[in-house]
Amino acid sequence: MTTSALTTQQKKSLRGIAHHLSPIVAIGDKGMTEAIIEETQRALTDHELIKIKVHETDRDTRTATLAALAKATASEVLQKIGKVAILYRRNPKPNPRLSNIARYLEL
């Protein structure tokens, strides 16, 4: 997904939804592995909007890792604050009980 696919207002709304979420994928000392990519794929398919935590002290390495993960999962990094990032990938047929976006819209 390209950055231009979402408007600024849509990104702002998605960041607001993600504010209360906890990170569900953590990238540790081994960096981005195939297992991390698979788990992120599954999480994005289920939830569409997720938080990721990258346990890396170097900011440039964190940015590169997140960019590589977003590319590998066809998702978009909506926001990075410290070691936590928000990833988004639209699911054309989301499960309303799992999708963070669908659950938020039901409130």
N, CA and C of each residue as an Amber inpcrd file, in Angstrom:
protein
   321
   0.8440000  -1.1720000   0.0000000   0.0000000   0.0000000   0.0000000
   0.8850000   1.2290000   0.0000000   0.5730000   2.1820000  -0.7960000
   1.3730000   3.3920000  -0.8590000   0.8600000   4.4070000   0.1430000
   1.7210000   5.3560000   0.4910000   1.3600000   6.3830000   1.4440000
   0.2100000   7.2320000   0.9270000   0.1010000   7.4330000  -0.3630000
  -0.9240000   8.2890000  -0.9260000  -2.3030000   7.6270000  -0.9460000
  -2.4080000   6.3550000  -0.5790000  -3.6930000   5.6590000  -0.6010000
  -4.6560000   6.2110000   0.4460000  -4.1400000   6.7820000   1.5140000
  -4.9700000   7.3340000   2.5750000  -4.8090000   8.8450000   2.6480000
  -5.9030000   9.5160000   2.9200000  -5.8350000  10.9660000   3.1000000
  -5.2880000  11.2680000   4.4930000  -4.9130000  12.4910000   4.7130000
  -4.4090000  12.9060000   6.0190000  -5.4760000  12.6980000   7.0890000
  -6.7200000  13.0070000   6.7610000  -7.8110000  12.8290000   7.7190000
  -8.0330000  11.3540000   8.0480000  -7.9430000  10.4860000   7.0470000
  -8.0930000   9.0490000   7.2960000  -6.9700000   8.5400000   8.1970000
  -5.7470000   8.9790000   7.9460000  -4.6240000   8.5710000   8.7840000
  -4.8270000   9.0430000  10.2190000  -5.3190000  10.2570000  10.3810000
  -5.5660000  10.8040000  11.7110000  -6.6230000   9.9720000  12.4390000
  -7.6820000   9.6000000  11.7490000  -8.7310000   8.7710000  12.3470000
  -8.1910000   7.4030000  12.7590000  -7.4010000   6.8000000  11.9020000
  -6.8260000   5.4830000  12.2060000  -5.8660000   5.5650000  13.3900000
  -5.0790000   6.6280000  13.4560000  -4.1830000   6.8010000  14.6070000
  -4.9840000   6.9390000  15.8970000  -6.1260000   7.6240000  15.8210000
  -6.9920000   7.7620000  16.9890000  -7.5410000   6.4250000  17.4490000
  -7.9300000   5.5850000  16.5090000  -8.4230000   4.2410000  16.8450000
  -7.3010000   3.4250000  17.4870000  -6.0970000   3.5460000  16.9500000
  -4.9640000   2.7380000  17.4220000  -4.4130000   3.2170000  18.7650000
  -4.7640000   4.4210000  19.1760000  -4.2020000   4.9930000  20.4020000
  -4.3440000   4.0480000  21.5950000  -5.4790000   3.4040000  21.7510000
  -5.7460000   2.5640000  22.9140000  -5.2980000   1.1140000  22.7390000
  -4.7570000   0.7860000  21.5860000  -4.3070000  -0.5860000  21.3370000
  -2.9610000  -0.8410000  22.0060000  -2.7210000  -2.0860000  22.3380000
  -1.4160000  -2.5070000  22.8460000  -0.6520000  -3.1640000  21.7000000
   0.6880000  -3.0930000  21.7360000   1.4660000  -3.7780000  20.7030000
   1.2020000  -5.2870000  20.7430000   0.9590000  -5.8700000  19.5710000
   0.6990000  -7.3080000  19.5270000   1.8030000  -8.0760000  18.8220000
   2.7530000  -7.3640000  18.2410000   3.9240000  -7.9950000  17.6350000
   5.1410000  -7.2560000  18.1790000   6.1330000  -8.0130000  18.6130000
   7.3690000  -7.4230000  19.1230000   8.5430000  -7.9770000  18.3300000
   9.3830000  -7.0780000  17.8810000  10.5880000  -7.4680000  17.1430000
  11.7500000  -7.3630000  18.1210000  12.3630000  -8.5000000  18.4250000
  13.4140000  -8.5600000  19.4350000  14.8140000  -8.4450000  18.8690000
  15.7380000  -9.0360000  19.5950000  17.1600000  -8.9420000  19.2620000
  17.5150000  -9.5970000  17.9320000  16.7480000 -10.5920000  17.5110000
  17.0410000 -11.2860000  16.2550000  16.5880000 -10.4830000  15.0400000
  15.9020000  -9.3890000  15.2780000  15.4440000  -8.5630000  14.1620000
  14.2260000  -9.1600000  13.4920000  14.0360000  -8.7720000  12.2470000
  12.8670000  -9.2240000  11.5000000  13.1340000 -10.6110000  10.9240000
  12.3830000 -11.5840000  11.4170000  12.5200000 -12.9610000  10.9540000
  11.2780000 -13.3320000  10.1460000  11.3160000 -14.5030000   9.5430000
  10.1600000 -14.9980000   8.7920000   8.9560000 -15.1670000   9.7180000
   9.2040000 -15.5830000  10.9510000   8.1180000 -15.7500000  11.9240000
   7.4620000 -14.4080000  12.2570000   8.2540000 -13.3690000  12.3620000
   7.7160000 -12.0210000  12.6260000   6.8460000 -11.5740000  11.4530000
   7.3180000 -11.8140000  10.2370000   6.5550000 -11.4280000   9.0500000
   5.2300000 -12.1890000   9.0130000   5.2710000 -13.4890000   9.2700000
   4.0510000 -14.3050000   9.2600000   3.0630000 -13.8590000  10.3300000
   3.5530000 -13.5870000  11.5300000   2.6710000 -13.1490000  12.6140000
   2.0760000 -11.7740000  12.3000000   2.8650000 -10.8990000  11.7120000
   2.3630000  -9.5820000  11.3280000   1.3130000  -9.7110000  10.2320000
   1.5500000 -10.5900000   9.2690000   0.5570000 -10.8550000   8.2110000
  -0.7650000 -11.2980000   8.8310000  -0.6960000 -12.2670000   9.7440000
  -1.8960000 -12.7850000  10.3930000  -2.6160000 -11.6810000  11.1780000
  -1.8460000 -10.9090000  11.9280000  -2.4290000  -9.8420000  12.7400000
  -3.0940000  -8.7720000  11.8690000  -2.4540000  -8.4120000  10.7730000
  -3.0450000  -7.4210000   9.8670000  -4.2980000  -7.9550000   9.1970000
  -4.3050000  -9.2330000   8.8350000  -5.4930000  -9.8330000   8.2290000
  -6.6430000  -9.8300000   9.2220000  -6.3650000 -10.1820000  10.4620000
  -7.4080000 -10.2210000  11.4900000  -7.8460000  -8.8340000  11.9360000
  -6.8790000  -7.9770000  12.2380000  -7.1730000  -6.7130000  12.9240000
  -7.0980000  -5.4630000  12.0440000  -6.4540000  -5.5260000  10.9180000
  -6.2600000  -4.4110000   9.9750000  -5.3590000  -3.3080000  10.5120000
  -5.4860000  -2.9820000  11.7710000  -4.7400000  -1.8880000  12.3930000
  -4.0780000  -2.4380000  13.6450000  -2.7340000  -2.4090000  13.6790000
  -2.0150000  -3.0050000  14.8060000  -0.8700000  -2.1070000  15.2530000
  -0.4300000  -2.3610000  16.4740000   0.7760000  -1.7190000  16.9800000
   1.8850000  -2.7630000  17.0290000   3.0910000  -2.2920000  16.7320000
   4.2910000  -3.1300000  16.7250000   5.3060000  -2.4660000  17.6520000
   6.0340000  -3.2610000  18.4020000   7.1160000  -2.7260000  19.2290000
   8.4380000  -3.2830000  18.7160000   9.3920000  -2.3970000  18.4940000
  10.7110000  -2.7860000  17.9960000  11.7310000  -2.5310000  19.1040000
  12.3150000  -3.6070000  19.6310000  13.2920000  -3.5040000  20.7160000
  14.6880000  -3.2840000  20.1400000  14.8900000  -2.1490000  19.5520000
  16.1790000  -1.7730000  18.9510000  16.4880000  -0.3700000  19.4350000
  17.7180000  -0.1510000  19.8730000  18.0570000   1.1580000  20.4250000
  18.3490000   2.2010000  19.3450000  18.8480000   1.7740000  18.1980000
  19.2090000   2.7120000  17.1350000  17.9750000   3.1290000  16.3240000
  17.7160000   4.4200000  16.2640000  16.5350000   4.9460000  15.5770000
  16.5290000   4.6040000  14.0930000  17.6580000   4.7310000  13.4290000
  17.7240000   4.4350000  11.9950000  17.4520000   2.9580000  11.7080000
  17.9570000   2.0860000  12.5710000  17.7130000   0.6510000  12.4080000
  16.2330000   0.3460000  12.6150000  15.6160000   0.9860000  13.6260000
  14.1680000   0.8010000  13.8480000  13.3720000   1.2350000  12.6250000
  13.7070000   2.3900000  12.0650000  13.0070000   2.9080000  10.8950000
  13.1620000   1.9620000   9.7090000  14.3810000   1.4720000   9.4960000
  14.6310000   0.5490000   8.3890000  13.8850000  -0.7690000   8.5940000
  13.8610000  -1.2660000   9.8220000  13.1480000  -2.5130000  10.1240000
  11.6590000  -2.3540000   9.8660000  11.0810000  -1.2390000  10.3140000
   9.6540000  -0.9980000  10.1010000   9.3270000  -0.8480000   8.6170000
  10.1920000  -0.1620000   7.8810000   9.9720000  -0.0060000   6.4400000
  10.0220000  -1.3590000   5.7360000  10.9750000  -2.1950000   6.1220000
  11.0910000  -3.5290000   5.5210000   9.8890000  -4.4020000   5.8810000
   9.4170000  -4.3020000   7.1230000   8.2510000  -5.0770000   7.5420000
   6.9930000  -4.6080000   6.8050000   6.8440000  -3.3050000   6.6630000
   5.6900000  -2.7770000   5.9310000   5.7090000  -3.2400000   4.4800000
   6.8830000  -3.2490000   3.8790000   6.9890000  -3.7120000   2.4940000
   6.6840000  -5.2060000   2.3880000   7.2080000  -5.9840000   3.3260000
   7.0120000  -7.4410000   3.3000000   5.5580000  -7.8310000   3.5430000
   4.8060000  -6.9840000   4.2460000   3.4160000  -7.2990000   4.5730000
   2.4220000  -6.4600000   3.7720000   2.9080000  -5.6700000   2.8320000
   2.0550000  -4.7910000   2.0170000   1.1860000  -3.8990000   2.8930000
   1.7790000  -3.3810000   3.9550000   1.0560000  -2.5070000   4.8710000
   1.6850000  -1.1170000   4.8510000   1.1150000  -0.2350000   5.6600000
   1.5920000   1.1370000   5.7240000   1.8860000   1.4910000   7.1750000
   3.0420000   2.1270000   7.4040000   3.3760000   2.6240000   8.7320000
   2.6720000   3.9770000   8.8740000   1.6950000   4.0390000   9.7900000
   0.9520000   5.2830000   9.9760000   1.6430000   6.2360000  10.9340000
   2.3470000   5.6640000  11.9200000   2.9790000   6.5110000  12.9210000
   4.0850000   5.7400000  13.6200000   5.1480000   6.4630000  13.9940000
   6.2280000   5.8860000  14.7920000   6.4760000   6.8390000  15.9500000
   6.3860000   6.3060000  17.1590000   6.7380000   7.0890000  18.3380000
   7.6340000   6.2090000  19.1920000   8.8800000   6.6030000  19.3050000
   9.8330000   5.8050000  20.0700000   9.9870000   4.4270000  19.4530000
   9.7420000   3.4080000  20.2530000   9.9070000   2.0290000  19.7910000
   8.5970000   1.4030000  19.3340000   7.5150000   2.1870000  19.3050000
   6.1950000   1.6710000  18.9380000   5.7480000   2.2910000  17.6130000
   5.1790000   1.4550000  16.7520000   4.6830000   1.9250000  15.4560000
   3.2910000   1.3650000  15.2180000   2.5260000   2.0770000  14.3960000
   1.1890000   1.6430000  14.0000000   1.2510000   1.2310000  12.5420000
   0.7900000   0.0150000  12.2520000   0.7210000  -0.4940000  10.8880000
  -0.7320000  -0.6790000  10.4890000  -1.0240000  -0.4150000   9.2180000
  -2.3830000  -0.5570000   8.6980000  -2.3460000  -1.2650000   7.3510000
  -3.2710000  -2.1910000   7.1910000  -3.5100000  -2.8190000   5.8990000
  -4.9920000  -3.1640000   5.8370000  -5.6700000  -2.6300000   4.8550000
  -7.1020000  -2.8530000   4.7050000  -7.3680000  -4.3050000   4.3310000
  -8.3540000  -4.8790000   4.9740000  -8.8170000  -6.2220000   4.6440000
 -10.1490000  -6.0470000   3.9170000 -10.2700000  -6.4980000   2.6660000
 -11.5120000  -6.3000000   1.9270000 -12.7110000  -7.0200000   2.5500000
 -12.4650000  -8.0990000   3.3020000 -13.5480000  -8.8350000   3.9660000
 -13.1810000  -9.0370000   5.4400000 -13.1880000  -7.9550000   6.2350000
 -12.7710000  -8.1040000   7.6330000 -13.8110000  -8.8380000   8.4700000
 -13.3280000  -9.5550000   9.4530000 -14.1970000 -10.1820000  10.4400000
 -14.5780000  -9.0850000  11.4280000 -15.8590000  -8.7170000  11.5400000
 -16.2520000  -7.6090000  12.4020000 -15.9070000  -7.8160000  13.8770000
 -15.7660000  -9.0730000  14.2920000 -15.4180000  -9.3340000  15.6890000
 -13.9190000  -9.1970000  15.9480000 -13.0990000  -9.2320000  14.9080000
 -11.6490000  -9.1400000  15.0780000 -11.0780000  -7.7980000  14.6410000
 -11.6530000  -7.1910000  13.6320000 -11.1140000  -5.9510000  13.0690000
 -11.2070000  -4.8090000  14.0710000 -10.0800000  -4.1810000  14.3720000
 -10.0680000  -3.0330000  15.2740000 -10.8840000  -1.8820000  14.7060000
 -10.8930000  -1.7460000  13.4000000 -11.6330000  -0.6500000  12.7640000
 -13.1310000  -0.9210000  12.8340000 -13.5540000  -2.1250000  12.4810000
 -14.9820000  -2.4720000  12.5090000 -15.5300000  -2.3920000  13.9290000
 -14.7600000  -2.8600000  14.9050000 -15.2240000  -2.8050000  16.2960000
 -15.3560000  -1.3660000  16.7600000 -14.4400000  -0.5070000  16.3580000
 -14.5060000   0.9010000  16.7350000 -15.7190000   1.5770000  16.1170000
 -16.0140000   1.2620000  14.8740000 -17.1280000   1.8840000  14.1870000
 -18.4770000   1.4400000  14.7430000 -18.5120000   0.2830000  15.4370000
 -19.7560000  -0.1970000  16.0330000 -20.1160000   0.5760000  17.2860000
 -19.1340000   1.2090000  17.9410000 -19.3860000   1.9170000  19.2060000
 -20.3330000   3.0750000  19.0420000
